[in-house]
């Protein structure tokens, strides 16, 4: 079963994408900023912006998802 059909897995993949994109943007900001209009890099650039601006909420969501994975 893919992550598209399981809501919990879809949220995990989305949070992982946001966290990874934010980290990559912190390490290589020029590459992502130059290519933000590209069809491949653009969604990751947007995920990086979400991770930068909503970082406390993303962190809380990561902790909640970790708790759901452990106890749920």
DSSP file (Angstrom, degrees, kcal/mol; ACC not computed):
  #  RESIDUE AA STRUCTURE BP1 BP2  ACC     N-H-->O    O-->H-N    N-H-->O    O-->H-N    TCO  KAPPA ALPHA  PHI   PSI    X-CA   Y-CA   Z-CA
    1    1 A X              0   0    0      0, 0.0     2,-0.1     0, 0.0     5,-0.0   0.000 360.0 360.0 360.0 132.8    0.0    0.0    0.0
    2    2 A X    >   -     0   0    0      1,-0.1     3,-1.0     8,-0.0     4,-0.5  -0.334 360.0-107.2 -84.9 169.7    1.4    3.4   -0.9
    3    3 A X  T 3  S+     0   0    0      1,-0.2     7,-0.4     2,-0.2     3,-0.3   0.669 112.4  70.7 -70.5 -16.2    1.4    6.5    1.2
    4    4 A X  T 3  S+     0   0    0      1,-0.2    -1,-0.2     5,-0.1     3,-0.0   0.799 101.0  43.5 -70.8 -26.9   -1.3    8.0   -0.9
    5    5 A X  S <  S+     0   0    0     -3,-1.0     2,-0.5     1,-0.1    -1,-0.2   0.523 105.5  66.2 -97.8  -6.1   -3.9    5.7    0.4
    6    6 A X     >  -     0   0    0     -4,-0.5     4,-2.4    -3,-0.3     5,-0.2  -0.966  67.5-156.8-118.7 116.4   -3.0    5.8    4.0
    7    7 A X  H  > S+     0   0    0     -2,-0.5     4,-2.3     1,-0.2     5,-0.2   0.876  92.8  51.8 -63.2 -40.1   -3.6    9.2    5.7
    8    8 A X  H  > S+     0   0    0      1,-0.2     4,-1.9     2,-0.2    -1,-0.2   0.907 112.2  46.2 -64.3 -41.8   -1.0    8.6    8.5
    9    9 A X  H  > S+     0   0    0      2,-0.2     4,-2.5     1,-0.2    -2,-0.2   0.878 109.8  54.7 -67.9 -37.5    1.7    7.7    6.0
   10   10 A X  H  X S+     0   0    0     -4,-2.4     4,-2.3    -7,-0.4    -2,-0.2   0.914 108.9  47.8 -62.0 -43.1    0.8   10.6    3.8
   11   11 A X  H  X S+     0   0    0     -4,-2.3     4,-2.6     2,-0.2    -1,-0.2   0.889 110.9  51.8 -64.8 -38.8    1.3   13.0    6.7
   12   12 A X  H  X S+     0   0    0     -4,-1.9     4,-2.4     2,-0.2    -2,-0.2   0.918 111.0  47.0 -63.2 -43.4    4.6   11.4    7.6
   13   13 A X  H  X S+     0   0    0     -4,-2.5     4,-2.3     2,-0.2    -2,-0.2   0.899 112.2  50.6 -65.7 -40.5    5.8   11.8    4.1
   14   14 A X  H  X S+     0   0    0     -4,-2.3     4,-2.3     2,-0.2    -2,-0.2   0.922 112.3  46.1 -63.7 -44.9    4.7   15.4    4.0
   15   15 A X  H  X S+     0   0    0     -4,-2.6     4,-2.6     1,-0.2     5,-0.2   0.896 112.3  51.1 -64.9 -39.9    6.4   16.2    7.3
   16   16 A X  H  X S+     0   0    0     -4,-2.4     4,-2.5    -5,-0.2     5,-0.2   0.896 110.3  49.5 -64.1 -39.7    9.6   14.4    6.1
   17   17 A X  H  X S+     0   0    0     -4,-2.3     4,-2.4     2,-0.2    -2,-0.2   0.909 112.0  48.1 -65.0 -42.4    9.6   16.4    2.9
   18   18 A X  H  X S+     0   0    0     -4,-2.3     4,-2.1     2,-0.2    -2,-0.2   0.934 114.9  44.7 -63.8 -46.5    9.1   19.7    4.8
   19   19 A X  H  X S+     0   0    0     -4,-2.6     4,-2.1     2,-0.2    -2,-0.2   0.904 115.5  46.8 -66.7 -41.3   11.9   18.9    7.2
   20   20 A X  H  X S+     0   0    0     -4,-2.5     4,-2.6    -5,-0.2    -1,-0.2   0.900 112.6  49.4 -67.9 -40.7   14.3   17.7    4.6
   21   21 A X  H  X S+     0   0    0     -4,-2.4     4,-2.3    -5,-0.2    -2,-0.2   0.885 110.4  50.8 -66.4 -38.0   13.6   20.7    2.3
   22   22 A X  H  X S+     0   0    0     -4,-2.1     4,-1.7    -5,-0.2    -2,-0.2   0.914 112.2  46.8 -65.4 -42.5   14.2   23.1    5.1
   23   23 A X  H  X S+     0   0    0     -4,-2.1     4,-1.7     2,-0.2    -2,-0.2   0.927 112.7  49.1 -64.1 -44.8   17.5   21.4    6.0
   24   24 A X  H  X S+     0   0    0     -4,-2.6     4,-2.9     1,-0.2    -2,-0.2   0.875 109.7  51.9 -64.2 -37.1   18.6   21.4    2.4
   25   25 A X  H  < S+     0   0    0     -4,-2.3    -1,-0.2     1,-0.2    -2,-0.2   0.860 108.1  52.4 -67.6 -34.3   17.7   25.1    2.0
   26   26 A X  H  < S+     0   0    0     -4,-1.7     3,-0.3    -5,-0.2    -1,-0.2   0.847 116.1  39.7 -67.7 -33.4   19.8   25.9    5.0
   27   27 A X  H  < S+     0   0    0     -4,-1.7     2,-0.2     1,-0.2    -2,-0.2   0.870 133.2  20.3 -82.6 -39.6   22.8   24.1    3.6
   28   28 A X     X  +     0   0    0     -4,-2.9     4,-1.4    -5,-0.2    -1,-0.2  -0.576  68.6 156.9-130.5  68.0   22.5   25.2   -0.1
   29   29 A X  H  > S+     0   0    0     -3,-0.3     4,-2.4     1,-0.2     5,-0.2   0.856  71.9  56.8 -67.2 -33.5   20.3   28.3   -0.1
   30   30 A X  H  > S+     0   0    0      1,-0.2     4,-2.3     2,-0.2    -1,-0.2   0.894 104.2  51.5 -66.3 -39.4   21.6   29.6   -3.5
   31   31 A X  H  > S+     0   0    0      1,-0.2     4,-1.4     2,-0.2    -1,-0.2   0.927 115.1  41.2 -64.4 -45.1   20.7   26.5   -5.4
   32   32 A X  H  < S+     0   0    0     -4,-1.4    -1,-0.2     1,-0.2    -2,-0.2   0.885 115.5  50.0 -72.5 -37.3   17.1   26.4   -4.2
   33   33 A X  H >< S+     0   0    0     -4,-2.4     3,-0.8     1,-0.2    -2,-0.2   0.878 111.0  49.0 -69.8 -36.1   16.6   30.2   -4.5
   34   34 A X  H 3< S+     0   0    0     -4,-2.3     3,-0.3     1,-0.2    -1,-0.2   0.855 119.3  38.0 -68.5 -34.0   18.0   30.3   -8.1
   35   35 A X  T >< S+     0   0    0     -4,-1.4     3,-1.5    -5,-0.2     6,-0.3   0.041  75.1 118.2-108.4  25.8   15.8   27.5   -9.3
   36   36 A X  T <  S+     0   0    0     -3,-0.8    -1,-0.2     1,-0.3    10,-0.1   0.718  76.3  55.2 -68.7 -18.4   12.6   28.1   -7.4
   37   37 A X  T 3  S+     0   0    0     -3,-0.3    -1,-0.3    -4,-0.1    -2,-0.1   0.529  85.6 107.4 -87.7  -6.7   10.7   28.6  -10.7
   38   38 A X  S <> S-     0   0    0     -3,-1.5     4,-2.1     1,-0.1     5,-0.2  -0.405  76.5-128.3 -70.1 146.9   11.8   25.1  -11.9
   39   39 A X  T  4 S+     0   0    0      1,-0.2     4,-0.4     2,-0.2    -1,-0.1   0.788 106.9  41.5 -69.4 -27.2    9.2   22.4  -11.9
   40   40 A X  T  4 S+     0   0    0      2,-0.1     4,-0.5     1,-0.1    -1,-0.2   0.894 122.9  34.8 -86.6 -43.2   11.4   20.0   -9.9
   41   41 A X  T  > S+     0   0    0     -6,-0.3     4,-2.3     1,-0.2     3,-0.2   0.760 101.3  78.2 -84.5 -26.3   12.9   22.4   -7.3
   42   42 A X  H  X S+     0   0    0     -4,-2.1     4,-2.2     1,-0.2     5,-0.2   0.888  93.3  46.8 -54.8 -49.2    9.8   24.7   -6.9
   43   43 A X  H  > S+     0   0    0     -4,-0.4     4,-2.1     1,-0.2    -1,-0.2   0.874 113.5  49.8 -63.3 -34.5    7.8   22.4   -4.6
   44   44 A X  H  > S+     0   0    0     -4,-0.5     4,-2.0    -3,-0.2    -1,-0.2   0.863 108.7  52.5 -71.2 -34.0   10.8   21.7   -2.4
   45   45 A X  H  X S+     0   0    0     -4,-2.3     4,-1.9     2,-0.2    -2,-0.2   0.900 110.0  48.9 -64.3 -40.5   11.5   25.4   -2.2
   46   46 A X  H  X S+     0   0    0     -4,-2.2     4,-2.1     2,-0.2    -2,-0.2   0.892 110.0  50.7 -66.4 -39.4    7.9   26.0   -1.1
   47   47 A X  H  X S+     0   0    0     -4,-2.1     4,-2.4     1,-0.2    -1,-0.2   0.869 108.1  53.7 -64.4 -36.0    8.2   23.2    1.5
   48   48 A X  H  X S+     0   0    0     -4,-2.0     4,-2.2     2,-0.2    -2,-0.2   0.894 107.3  50.8 -65.2 -39.3   11.4   24.9    2.8
   49   49 A X  H  X S+     0   0    0     -4,-1.9     4,-2.5     2,-0.2     5,-0.3   0.906 109.9  50.0 -64.1 -41.2    9.5   28.1    3.2
   50   50 A X  H  X S+     0   0    0     -4,-2.1     4,-2.5     1,-0.2    -2,-0.2   0.931 111.7  48.7 -61.6 -44.7    6.8   26.3    5.2
   51   51 A X  H  < S+     0   0    0     -4,-2.4    -2,-0.2     1,-0.2    -1,-0.2   0.849 113.7  46.4 -65.2 -34.7    9.4   24.7    7.4
   52   52 A X  H >< S+     0   0    0     -4,-2.2     3,-0.6     2,-0.1    -2,-0.2   0.903 119.5  37.5 -74.0 -41.4   11.2   28.1    8.0
   53   53 A X  H 3< S+     0   0    0     -4,-2.5     3,-0.2     1,-0.2    -2,-0.2   0.810 127.0  33.7 -84.1 -30.1    8.1   30.1    8.8
   54   54 A X  T 3X S+     0   0    0     -4,-2.5     4,-2.5    -5,-0.3     3,-0.3  -0.098  75.3 135.4-114.5  34.8    6.1   27.5   10.7
   55   55 A X  H <> S+     0   0    0     -3,-0.6     4,-2.4     1,-0.2     5,-0.2   0.845  70.1  51.3 -59.5 -39.2    9.0   25.7   12.4
   56   56 A X  H  > S+     0   0    0      1,-0.2     4,-2.0     2,-0.2    -1,-0.2   0.918 114.1  45.1 -63.6 -38.3    7.4   25.5   15.9
   57   57 A X  H  > S+     0   0    0     -3,-0.3     4,-2.3     2,-0.2    -2,-0.2   0.868 112.4  50.7 -71.9 -35.5    4.3   24.0   14.4
   58   58 A X  H  X S+     0   0    0     -4,-2.5     4,-2.2     2,-0.2    -1,-0.2   0.901 109.9  51.1 -66.8 -39.9    6.2   21.6   12.2
   59   59 A X  H  X S+     0   0    0     -4,-2.4     4,-2.2    -5,-0.2    -2,-0.2   0.912 110.4  48.5 -63.7 -42.3    8.2   20.5   15.2
   60   60 A X  H  X S+     0   0    0     -4,-2.0     4,-2.5     1,-0.2    -2,-0.2   0.910 110.7  51.4 -63.3 -41.6    5.0   19.9   17.2
   61   61 A X  H  X S+     0   0    0     -4,-2.3     4,-2.6     1,-0.2    -2,-0.2   0.878 108.4  51.9 -64.0 -36.9    3.6   17.9   14.3
   62   62 A X  H  X S+     0   0    0     -4,-2.2     4,-2.2     2,-0.2    -1,-0.2   0.912 110.8  47.5 -65.0 -42.1    6.7   15.8   14.1
   63   63 A X  H  X S+     0   0    0     -4,-2.2     4,-2.3     2,-0.2    -2,-0.2   0.900 112.6  49.2 -65.5 -40.3    6.5   15.0   17.8
   64   64 A X  H  X S+     0   0    0     -4,-2.5     4,-2.4     2,-0.2    -2,-0.2   0.931 112.0  47.9 -64.6 -45.0    2.8   14.1   17.5
   65   65 A X  H  X S+     0   0    0     -4,-2.6     4,-2.2     1,-0.2    -1,-0.2   0.875 110.7  51.9 -65.1 -36.0    3.4   11.9   14.5
   66   66 A X  H  X S+     0   0    0     -4,-2.2     4,-2.0     2,-0.2    -1,-0.2   0.908 110.5  48.7 -65.0 -40.7    6.3   10.2   16.4
   67   67 A X  H  X S+     0   0    0     -4,-2.3     4,-2.9     1,-0.2     5,-0.4   0.890 110.6  50.3 -65.3 -39.0    4.0    9.6   19.3
   68   68 A X  H  X S+     0   0    0     -4,-2.4     4,-1.8     1,-0.2    -1,-0.2   0.890 110.6  50.0 -65.2 -39.1    1.3    8.2   17.0
   69   69 A X  H  < S+     0   0    0     -4,-2.2    -2,-0.2    -5,-0.2    -1,-0.2   0.879 117.3  40.2 -66.6 -37.5    3.9    5.8   15.4
   70   70 A X  H  < S+     0   0    0     -4,-2.0    -2,-0.2    -5,-0.1    -3,-0.2   0.942 131.7  21.2 -78.0 -48.7    5.1    4.6   18.8
   71   71 A X  H  <        0   0    0     -4,-2.9    -3,-0.2    -5,-0.2    -2,-0.2   0.553 360.0 360.0-100.6  -8.3    1.8    4.3   20.7
   72   72 A X     <        0   0    0     -4,-1.8    -1,-0.2    -5,-0.4    -3,-0.2   0.469 360.0 360.0 -99.7 360.0   -0.7    4.1   18.0
